[in-house]
């Protein structure tokens, strides 16, 4: 029904041309090998078990208007109506031809390498002077020359056995900048290979006369002549030139095809691998050299070697060193029989080891170093790295074998793997968002917590991680950092650490406000340049809200403390005023000798009551302010609390002729404190008794019932009631309308505090 204009850029067809062709027209443009895949997925979209929304992603080939096939990455989404019926399909396609070609090329390259290793006669050995010698039936001669950072020639060795070629390589000039530049004109190494005619001379650097490979492929008029050169550059993992491979007269004097050049490149890879093996086995080669010189040197080298060493000849062990005895526990006499060698090999590996030895004796080219599990005299299984070489011992062929215990190395590797798994688990399940970015700011990885904080979908994550960034730049996603951006830029460029303690951001998906704390750590590579930046992001919104709430509560408590202090001073002055007046009256009577006993007794009683009231107020204030420190939750049965409430107030209820009715369904216990809850209810009950004044038929009703997980309790009385202008203040500390009857105004304030302490209201 609809296609965007971008379809023209990809296929060459206009949207109108594709829509006019209908579904059959679209299917006709799909590569025949991919049509069944398209139809299968499209049919599956309408199946009910895909749910309300369904989606699929496939990669297939589509024919463009010019007749060529390109690779498309297609994502289709089925949208249903409110009744669940399919409504329409939304599709989004992306040209992935370059990506697929790279994948196909890599796959073909791997297959070529595997085929080369199994079918080509390529091997190497070590000659005196540490030269790598390579034999191959593919060509007459080839020279591999490497250079260092100073462009000084480093001769690794030669293909073939002609000494003149090695000498020519040693005397060849170092590659100049122009040579390197022209060898790296294309991103693929196969395109960096150039042919130089014989007229230019060996190692000629005049590349203006070169002929690119694709110019003479399958052309009859370009036959290969002796002296022609083919240069294949050696490129390391950092995409830098390490040297070049020069090939002369290969493949029956035919010019090399691109496949030929590819084979040469695989040879270069094998050469590099073999070179590394040579370097790692330097000590073993030195031992080999010493053994070749004389039997005496064999023994000296074997005895001084830290590795277990043995010589096997005609199926028998003829020589072992002390390290061998220490490692496996066998003496030479115990190893002397024909089964001596077999007893130290783990049974499950014995067949493989014997087959390997048989193949080497038959002349098959195998790596000299391999891993094997040995069994000691006491039955311990010991993983070892073993190297064996063919030598002459007492004039006869023998096997010289070294065995190195790699138990600790294996443990370290296992520990590292376990540590890596543990670290990955920590990152995966960490409540803190963890992400890793490249030195250009490109997102490389992120855990689930990071995605939850920022609210990103899987599709958005895929987009972030596939989006290329050639240089460091900050975009709209980084705007929230504001004044921190210059410091963060230094971390990305120079390294170091940055902590952004508390910053406000807007979640791009939920549009709500977050507070996050971030730590940025730069990780440098071996050259000292920033390679990665690890970012820890913690959502501190709840903590920030809690801090603000605590701050507000503290301010409220401070204001309340000020009010209580002021009110307390006022109440104490009011309470002590009668005492002060009475004491002055008694003092005056003593000065005038007016010893009226009854009058003195009256004033003394007034003073005593005044002081007692002041003490009571002080005690209540102390109890009220200490409530928060006496939080002691327990399960409380309301039936028992109300039973005690009636028992403790029975005399007062009878004296005031108050009828009390209590009803409730018992319900589950509530989380509170029995003593404090009884105090809270008692304050309400006493307020009701005091509110009857001169009324008759005095009645108090207490009811409670379950309300979900809570208990709702209601106190009712038919007393004088509370005027509307005071109803909002009855829980304020020191607010009371019965000061004439001795009220302090703290009873209901304490009740409210107790109820709220245990989560009530």
C-alpha positions in Angstrom: 0.0 0.0 0.0 2.8 2.4 0.7 6.6 2.6 0.3 9.0 5.5 1.1 11.2 7.2 -1.4 14.2 5.5 0.1 13.3 2.3 -1.8 14.5 4.0 -5.0 17.9 4.6 -3.6 18.2 0.9 -2.7 16.6 -0.9 -5.7 16.3 1.7 -8.5 12.6 1.1 -8.6 10.2 3.9 -7.7 7.6 3.2 -5.0 4.8 3.4 -7.6 6.5 0.7 -9.8 6.8 -1.7 -6.9 3.2 -1.0 -5.6 1.8 -1.5 -9.1 3.4 -5.0 -9.3 1.7 -6.2 -6.2 2.9 -9.0 -3.9 3.7 -11.2 -6.9 5.9 -8.5 -8.3 7.8 -8.2 -5.0 8.2 -12.0 -4.7 9.5 -12.1 -8.3 12.4 -9.8 -7.4 13.5 -12.0 -4.5 16.4 -14.4 -5.3 14.9 -17.9 -6.1 16.9 -19.5 -3.3 15.4 -17.0 -0.8 11.7 -17.0 -1.9 10.7 -19.9 0.2 12.2 -18.2 3.3 10.2 -15.0 2.5 6.9 -16.9 2.0 7.4 -19.0 5.1 8.0 -16.0 7.4 5.2 -14.0 5.9 2.7 -16.8 6.4 3.8 -17.3 10.0 3.0 -13.6 10.7 -0.7 -14.4 10.5 -0.6 -17.4 12.9 -2.5 -16.8 16.2 0.3 -17.9 18.5 2.4 -15.0 17.5 0.4 -12.8 19.8 -1.0 -9.3 19.4 2.2 -8.0 17.6 4.5 -10.2 15.6 7.8 -9.5 14.0 10.6 -11.2 12.0 13.9 -10.4 10.6 15.5 -12.1 7.6 18.5 -11.4 5.3 17.9 -12.2 1.6 18.9 -11.2 -2.0 16.7 -8.8 -4.0 17.2 -8.0 -7.7 17.6 -4.3 -8.4 16.4 -2.5 -11.5 19.7 -2.9 -13.2 19.5 -6.7 -12.8 22.0 -7.1 -10.0 21.2 -8.8 -6.7 21.9 -6.9 -3.4 21.5 -8.2 0.2 18.8 -6.6 2.3 18.2 -6.9 6.0 14.4 -7.0 6.3 12.4 -6.5 9.5 8.6 -6.9 9.2 6.0 -6.3 11.9 2.4 -7.5 11.8 -0.1 -5.1 13.3 -3.6 -6.4 14.3 -6.8 -4.5 14.8 -8.8 -4.4 18.1 -10.4 -7.8 17.2 -7.1 -9.4 16.8 -7.4 -9.6 13.0 -4.3 -8.9 10.9 -4.5 -5.2 9.8 -1.2 -4.5 7.9 2.5 -5.3 7.8 5.1 -2.7 8.3 8.5 -3.4 6.8 11.9 -1.7 7.1 14.8 -2.7 4.8 18.5 -1.9 4.9 21.1 -2.5 2.3 23.7 -4.9 3.9 25.5 -6.0 0.8 28.9 -4.8 2.0 28.4 -6.5 5.3 27.4 -9.8 3.6 30.2 -9.7 1.1 32.7 -9.3 4.0 31.1 -12.3 5.8 31.2 -14.4 2.6 34.8 -13.4 1.9 35.8 -14.2 5.5 34.1 -17.6 5.2 35.7 -18.4 1.9 39.1 -17.3 3.3 38.7 -19.6 6.2 37.7 -22.5 4.0 40.7 -21.8 1.7 43.0 -21.7 4.7 41.7 -25.1 6.0 41.9 -26.6 2.5 45.5 -25.2 2.1 46.5 -26.7 5.4 45.2 -30.1 4.5 46.1 -30.3 0.8 49.3 -28.2 0.2 52.7 -29.5 0.9 53.9 -26.7 3.2 56.3 -27.3 6.1 59.2 -25.7 7.8 62.2 -26.6 9.9 64.9 -24.6 11.7 68.4 -24.2 10.3 71.4 -22.9 12.0 71.2 -19.1 12.4 67.4 -19.2 13.2 66.3 -19.0 9.5 62.8 -20.3 8.7 63.0 -22.5 5.6 59.7 -23.3 3.8 59.2 -25.9 1.1 56.3 -25.8 -1.3 55.5 -27.3 -4.7 53.5 -24.2 -5.6 56.3 -22.1 -7.1 60.0 -22.0 -7.9 61.1 -19.5 -5.3 59.6 -16.9 -3.0 61.2 -14.6 -0.4 59.6 -13.4 2.8 61.1 -10.1 4.1 60.0 -8.3 7.2 60.9 -4.9 8.5 60.8 -3.1 11.9 59.4 0.3 12.8 62.7 1.9 11.5 62.1 0.2 8.2 65.2 -1.9 8.7 65.2 -5.3 7.0 64.5 -8.3 9.2 65.0 -11.5 7.1 62.7 -14.2 8.4 63.7 -16.8 5.8 62.9 -17.9 2.3 60.7 -20.3 0.4 62.8 -22.8 -1.6 66.4 -23.6 -1.0 68.3 -21.1 -3.1 70.9 -19.2 -1.0 71.1 -16.4 -3.6 67.5 -15.5 -2.9 68.2 -15.1 0.8 71.2 -13.0 0.1 69.1 -10.8 -2.2 66.5 -10.3 0.5 69.2 -9.3 3.0 70.6 -6.8 0.7 67.2 -5.4 -0.5 66.4 -1.8 0.4 63.9 -1.1 3.2 60.4 -0.2 1.9 60.0 3.5 1.4 56.9 5.5 2.2 55.8 5.5 -1.4 56.1 1.8 -1.6 54.1 1.3 1.6 51.5 3.8 0.4 50.9 2.0 -2.8 50.9 -1.4 -1.2 48.0 -0.3 1.0 45.8 1.5 -1.5 42.8 -0.8 -0.8 41.2 -2.1 2.4 41.6 -5.7 1.4 45.1 -7.2 1.3 44.4 -9.1 -1.9 44.1 -5.8 -3.7 47.4 -4.7 -2.3 49.3 -7.3 -4.4 51.1 -6.0 -7.5 52.8 -7.6 -10.4 56.2 -6.1 -11.6 57.5 -7.2 -15.0 61.0 -8.7 -15.3 62.3 -5.6 -17.1 61.9 -3.6 -13.8 64.3 -6.0 -12.0 64.1 -7.8 -8.7 63.0 -5.6 -5.8 62.4 -2.7 -8.1 60.3 -0.1 -6.3 59.2 1.8 -9.5 55.5 1.0 -9.0 54.4 3.2 -11.9 55.1 0.2 -14.1 53.0 -2.2 -12.0 50.1 -4.1 -13.4 47.1 -4.7 -11.0 46.0 -8.3 -10.7 42.6 -7.8 -12.2 44.1 -6.4 -15.4 45.7 -9.6 -16.5 43.5 -12.3 -14.9 42.7 -15.0 -17.5 44.4 -13.0 -20.3 46.4 -15.1 -22.8 48.8 -12.3 -23.8 50.3 -12.0 -20.3 52.2 -15.2 -19.7 54.5 -15.4 -16.7 58.2 -14.9 -17.4 61.2 -15.8 -15.3 62.2 -12.9 -13.2 58.7 -11.4 -13.0 57.9 -10.4 -9.4 54.6 -10.6 -7.4 54.5 -8.6 -4.2 52.1 -9.6 -1.4 52.3 -7.2 1.6 52.4 -8.7 5.1 49.8 -6.8 7.2 49.7 -7.2 11.0 46.6 -7.0 13.3 47.0 -3.3 13.6 46.6 -3.0 9.8 50.2 -1.9 9.4 52.8 -3.2 6.9 55.3 -5.6 8.5 57.0 -6.5 5.2 56.3 -8.2 2.0 56.3 -11.6 0.2 58.1 -11.6 -3.2 57.1 -14.6 -5.4 59.0 -15.6 -8.6 57.7 -17.8 -11.4 54.8 -19.5 -9.5 52.2 -21.9 -10.8 53.6 -23.3 -14.0 54.6 -19.9 -15.4 51.0 -18.7 -15.5 50.2 -15.3 -14.1 48.6 -15.7 -10.6 44.9 -15.3 -10.3 43.2 -13.6 -7.4 42.7 -17.1 -5.9 46.5 -17.6 -6.3 47.2 -14.4 -4.5 44.7 -15.5 -1.8 46.7 -18.7 -1.3 49.9 -16.7 -1.0 48.3 -14.6 1.7 47.3 -17.7 3.6 50.9 -18.8 3.3 51.9 -15.5 4.8 49.5 -16.2 7.7 51.0 -19.6 8.2 54.5 -18.2 8.1 53.6 -15.7 10.8 52.2 -18.4 12.9 55.2 -20.6 12.5 57.5 -17.7 13.3 55.7 -17.3 16.6 56.0 -21.0 17.4 59.8 -20.7 16.7 60.1 -17.8 19.1 58.2 -19.6 21.9 60.3 -22.7 21.5 63.7 -21.0 21.5 64.9 -22.9 24.6 63.9 -26.2 23.0 65.7 -25.4 19.8 68.9 -24.6 21.8 68.6 -28.0 23.5 68.2 -29.6 20.1 71.3 -27.9 18.7 73.3 -29.0 21.7 72.1 -32.6 21.3 73.0 -32.6 17.6 76.7 -31.7 18.4 77.4 -34.7 20.6 76.0 -37.3 23.0 77.8 -35.7 25.8 76.1 -32.4 25.2 72.8 -34.3 25.0 73.4 -35.5 28.6 74.5 -32.2 29.9 71.6 -30.4 28.4 69.1 -33.0 29.6 70.4 -33.0 33.1 70.4 -29.2 33.4 66.9 -28.8 31.9 64.1 -27.7 34.2 61.7 -29.7 32.0 61.3 -33.4 32.1 63.3 -34.8 29.2 63.7 -38.3 27.8 65.1 -40.1 24.7 63.1 -43.0 23.2 64.8 -45.4 20.8 63.3 -48.6 19.2 60.4 -48.5 21.6 62.6 -48.2 24.8 63.5 -45.4 27.1 67.3 -45.0 26.9 67.8 -41.7 28.8 65.9 -39.5 31.3 66.9 -36.6 33.4 66.3 -35.8 37.1 63.3 -33.5 36.3 61.6 -36.5 34.7 62.1 -38.6 37.9 60.8 -35.7 40.0 57.8 -35.2 37.7 56.7 -38.8 37.2 58.5 -40.7 39.9 59.9 -43.4 37.6 63.6 -44.3 37.4 65.4 -45.2 34.1 65.3 -48.9 35.2 61.5 -48.7 35.7 61.1 -47.1 32.3 63.5 -49.5 30.6 60.9 -52.0 29.3 59.1 -51.8 26.0 56.0 -50.7 27.8 57.8 -47.9 29.7 56.6 -45.2 27.3 53.0 -46.4 27.3 52.7 -46.5 31.1 53.1 -42.8 31.5 50.5 -41.8 28.9 46.8 -41.4 30.0 44.9 -44.4 28.6 42.3 -42.3 26.7 45.1 -40.4 24.9 47.5 -43.3 24.3 46.1 -44.2 20.9 46.2 -40.6 19.6 49.8 -40.2 20.8 51.0 -43.5 19.2 49.2 -42.5 15.9 50.9 -39.2 16.0 54.4 -40.7 16.5 53.7 -43.2 13.6 52.8 -40.3 11.3 55.9 -38.3 12.1 58.1 -41.4 11.5 56.4 -41.8 8.1 57.4 -38.2 7.3 54.1 -36.4 7.8 54.6 -32.8 8.7 53.1 -32.2 12.2 53.6 -29.6 14.8 56.3 -30.5 17.3 54.4 -29.2 20.3 51.3 -30.8 21.6 49.4 -31.2 24.9 49.1 -34.6 26.6 48.1 -36.0 30.0 50.8 -38.0 31.7 50.3 -40.4 34.6 52.8 -40.5 37.4 54.0 -43.6 39.4 51.5 -42.7 42.2 48.6 -42.4 39.7 48.4 -38.6 39.5 47.3 -37.2 36.1 49.5 -34.3 35.1 48.7 -32.1 32.1 51.9 -31.4 30.1 53.1 -29.5 27.1 55.2 -31.9 25.1 57.7 -31.3 22.3 59.4 -34.1 20.3 62.1 -34.0 17.7 63.9 -36.6 15.5 67.6 -36.9 16.5 70.6 -39.2 16.1 71.6 -41.0 19.3 74.5 -43.4 19.3 74.3 -43.5 15.5 70.6 -44.4 15.3 67.3 -42.5 14.9 65.6 -41.6 18.2 62.9 -39.4 19.6 64.0 -36.5 21.9 61.0 -35.5 24.0 60.6 -32.7 26.6 57.6 -32.6 29.0 56.6 -29.4 30.8 54.1 -29.5 33.7 51.4 -27.0 32.9 49.2 -27.8 35.9 49.6 -24.4 37.4 49.1 -22.7 34.0 45.9 -24.8 33.5 44.7 -23.8 37.0 45.4 -20.2 36.2 43.5 -20.4 32.9 40.6 -22.2 34.6 40.6 -19.6 37.4 40.7 -16.8 34.9 37.8 -18.3 33.0 35.9 -18.7 36.2 36.8 -15.2 37.2 35.6 -13.9 33.9 32.3 -15.8 34.2 31.9 -14.4 37.7 32.7 -10.9 36.6 30.2 -11.2 33.7 27.6 -12.5 36.2 28.2 -9.5 38.5 27.9 -7.1 35.6 24.8 -8.8 34.2 22.9 -8.9 37.5 24.3 -5.7 39.0 21.6 -3.2 40.2 24.0 -0.5 38.9 23.9 0.4 35.2 27.2 -0.6 33.6 28.1 0.4 30.0 31.3 0.4 28.0 32.0 2.9 25.2 34.9 3.2 22.7 37.3 6.1 22.7 35.0 7.8 20.2 31.9 7.4 22.4 30.3 4.5 20.5 28.3 2.2 22.8 30.0 -1.3 22.9 28.0 -3.1 25.6 25.6 -2.4 28.5 23.9 -4.5 31.1 20.1 -4.8 31.9 20.2 -2.2 34.7 21.6 0.4 32.3 18.8 -0.2 29.8 16.2 0.0 32.5 17.6 3.3 33.8 17.5 4.9 30.4 14.4 3.0 29.2 16.0 1.8 25.9 14.5 -1.1 23.8 16.5 -3.9 22.3 16.1 -2.3 18.8 17.5 1.0 20.1 20.4 -0.9 21.7 21.2 -2.5 18.4 21.1 0.8 16.7 23.4 2.4 19.3 25.9 -0.5 19.0 26.0 -0.5 15.2 26.2 3.2 14.7 29.7 4.2 13.6 31.6 7.0 15.3 34.9 7.9 13.7 35.7 10.7 16.2 34.7 11.7 19.6 31.6 14.0 19.7 28.8 14.5 22.2 25.2 14.6 21.0 21.7 15.2 22.4 22.0 12.1 24.6 24.9 13.8 26.5 23.3 17.2 27.0 22.3 16.4 30.5 25.9 16.5 31.6 26.1 20.2 30.9 29.1 21.7 32.8 30.7 18.3 33.2 31.2 17.8 29.4 34.7 19.4 29.3 36.0 17.2 32.1 34.4 14.1 30.4 36.1 15.0 27.1 39.5 15.0 28.9 38.7 11.5 30.2 38.0 10.2 26.7 41.0 11.8 25.2 43.7 11.7 28.0 42.3 9.1 30.4 41.6 9.3 34.1 38.5 9.2 36.2 35.4 11.5 36.6 32.6 11.3 39.2 29.4 13.1 38.5 27.8 12.9 42.0 24.2 14.0 41.4 22.7 15.2 38.2 19.1 15.6 37.0 18.1 14.0 33.6 14.9 13.4 31.7 14.2 9.8 30.7 13.9 10.0 26.9 11.3 7.3 26.7 9.2 7.8 29.9 9.6 11.5 29.9 10.0 11.5 33.6 12.7 13.1 35.7 15.6 11.0 37.1 18.5 11.7 39.4 21.7 9.7 38.5 25.2 9.4 39.9 27.9 8.4 37.3 31.5 7.3 37.4 33.6 7.4 34.2 36.8 5.2 34.1 39.2 5.3 31.1 41.0 2.1 30.2 44.2 2.5 28.1 45.8 0.1 25.6 49.4 -1.0 25.6 50.4 2.1 23.7 49.0 4.4 26.4 46.0 5.6 24.4 42.5 5.5 25.7 40.8 2.4 24.3 37.6 2.1 26.4 35.6 4.1 28.9 33.6 2.2 31.5 30.6 4.1 32.9 28.8 3.2 36.1 25.3 4.8 36.3 23.3 4.6 39.5 19.6 5.7 39.6 19.5 7.7 42.9 16.0 9.1 42.4 14.5 7.3 45.3 17.5 8.2 47.5 17.2 11.8 46.5 13.5 11.9 47.2 14.1 10.2 50.6 16.8 12.7 51.4 14.4 15.6 50.5 11.7 13.9 52.6 14.0 13.5 55.6 15.1 17.1 55.2 11.5 18.2 55.2 10.7 16.0 58.2 13.7 17.4 60.1 12.6 20.9 59.3 9.1 20.0 60.5 10.5 18.5 63.6 12.6 21.5 64.2 9.6 23.8 63.9 7.6 21.5 66.1 10.3 21.5 68.7 10.3 25.3 68.6 6.5 25.4 69.1 6.7 22.8 71.9 9.5 24.7 73.6 7.5 28.0 73.5 4.3 26.3 74.6 6.0 24.4 77.3 7.5 27.6 78.8 4.0 29.2 78.6 2.3 26.2 80.3 4.9 26.0 83.0 4.6 29.7 83.8 0.8 29.3 83.9 1.1 26.2 86.1 3.5 27.8 88.5 1.7 31.2 88.8 -0.8 30.0 91.4 2.1 28.4 93.4 4.0 31.7 93.2 1.0 33.7 94.3 0.2 31.4 97.2 3.8 31.4 98.4 3.8 35.2 98.3 0.6 35.2 100.3 2.0 32.8 102.9 5.2 34.9 103.1 3.1 38.0 103.7 1.1 36.3 106.4 4.3 35.3 108.3 5.5 38.9 108.1 2.3 40.4 109.5 1.9 37.6 112.1 -1.5 36.9 110.5 -1.5 33.2 111.4 -4.9 32.2 110.1 -4.3 28.4 109.9 -7.1 27.6 107.5 -6.1 30.3 105.1 -2.4 29.1 105.2 -3.6 25.6 104.6 -5.6 26.7 101.6 -2.7 28.6 100.0 -0.4 25.6 100.7 -2.8 23.3 98.9 -3.0 25.6 95.9 0.8 25.8 95.7 1.1 22.0 95.9 -1.5 21.5 93.1 0.3 24.0 91.0 3.7 22.4 91.4 2.2 18.9 90.8 0.6 20.2 87.5 4.0 21.6 86.4 5.6 18.3 87.2 2.9 16.5 85.2 3.4 18.7 82.2 7.1 18.2 82.4 6.6 14.4 82.5 4.1 14.5 79.6 6.5 16.6 77.5 9.3 14.0 78.3 7.1 11.1 77.2 5.9 12.9 74.1 9.4 13.8 72.9 10.8 10.3 73.6 8.1 8.4 71.7 10.2 8.2 68.5 13.0 6.5 70.4 10.6 3.9 71.9 9.5 2.2 68.7 9.0 -1.5 69.8 6.7 -3.2 67.2 4.9 -6.4 68.2 1.8 -8.3 67.2 -1.1 -6.9 69.3 -4.6 -8.5 69.8 -7.2 -5.7 69.8 -9.6 -7.8 72.0 -7.1 -7.9 74.7 -6.3 -4.2 74.5 -10.0 -3.1 74.7 -10.6 -5.6 77.6 -7.7 -4.0 79.6 -9.0 -0.5 78.6 -12.4 -1.2 80.1 -10.9 -2.8 83.2 -8.6 0.1 84.0 -11.3 2.7 83.5 -14.3 0.9 85.0 -14.3 3.1 88.2 -14.2 6.3 86.2 -16.9 5.2 83.9 -19.2 4.2 86.8 -18.5 7.5 88.6 -19.5 9.5 85.5 -22.5 7.2 84.7 -21.1 6.4 81.2 -22.5 3.5 79.2 -19.9 1.9 76.9 -20.5 -0.4 74.0 -17.7 -2.3 72.3 -18.1 -4.4 69.1 -15.6 -5.9 66.7 -14.8 -9.0 64.7 -11.5 -9.7 66.3 -9.6 -10.0 63.0 -5.9 -10.5 62.7 -3.4 -9.0 65.2 -2.1 -5.6 64.2 1.6 -4.5 64.2 2.0 -2.0 67.1 2.9 -1.9 70.7 0.4 -3.1 73.4 1.4 -0.6 76.1 1.6 2.4 73.7 -1.6 1.5 71.9 -3.4 1.2 75.2 -2.1 4.7 76.1 -3.4 6.1 72.8 -6.9 4.6 73.2 -7.0 5.6 76.9 -6.4 9.3 75.9 -9.4 9.2 73.5 -11.6 7.5 76.1 -10.8 10.1 78.8 -11.4 12.9 76.3 -14.9 11.5 75.7 -15.7 11.2 79.4 -14.5 14.8 80.0 -16.7 16.0 77.1 -20.1 14.9 78.6 -20.3 18.0 80.9 -23.8 17.9 82.4 -25.5 15.7 79.7 -27.6 12.7 80.6 -27.7 9.2 78.9 -24.0 9.4 78.4 -22.8 6.8 75.9 -19.5 5.8 74.3 -19.3 3.4 71.3 -16.1 1.7 70.1 -16.2 -0.4 66.9 -13.5 -2.0 64.8 -13.5 -4.0 61.6 -11.0 -5.4 59.1 -10.2 -3.2 56.1 -7.9 -5.2 53.9 -4.7 -5.9 55.8 -5.6 -3.2 58.3 -8.0 -2.7 61.2 -10.3 0.4 61.2 -11.3 1.6 64.8 -14.0 4.1 65.5 -14.7 6.0 68.7 -18.1 7.7 69.1 -19.7 9.6 72.0 -22.8 11.8 72.5 -20.9 14.5 74.4 -20.7 18.2 73.6 -18.7 17.7 70.3 -15.9 19.8 68.9 -16.6 23.3 67.3 -15.7 23.4 63.6 -13.1 26.1 64.1 -11.1 23.8 66.4 -11.6 20.5 64.6 -8.3 20.9 62.6 -6.2 21.6 65.7 -7.2 18.9 68.1 -4.0 16.9 67.5 -1.6 19.8 67.9 0.6 19.6 71.0 -0.7 21.8 74.0 -4.0 22.6 72.2 -6.9 22.1 74.7 -10.3 23.7 75.4 -10.6 22.3 78.9 -7.8 24.1 80.7 -10.2 24.7 83.6 -10.3 20.9 84.2 -6.6 20.4 84.0 -6.1 19.5 80.4 -2.6 19.7 79.0 -3.3 19.4 75.3 -0.8 16.5 74.9 -3.2 13.5 75.1 -4.4 13.5 71.5 -1.0 14.6 70.2 0.5 11.5 71.8 -2.3 9.4 70.4 -1.7 10.6 66.8 2.1 10.1 67.2 1.7 6.5 68.4 -0.7 5.5 65.6 1.6 7.0 63.0 4.7 5.4 64.5 3.4 2.0 63.5 2.1 2.9 60.0 -1.4 3.9 60.9 -3.3 7.1 60.3 
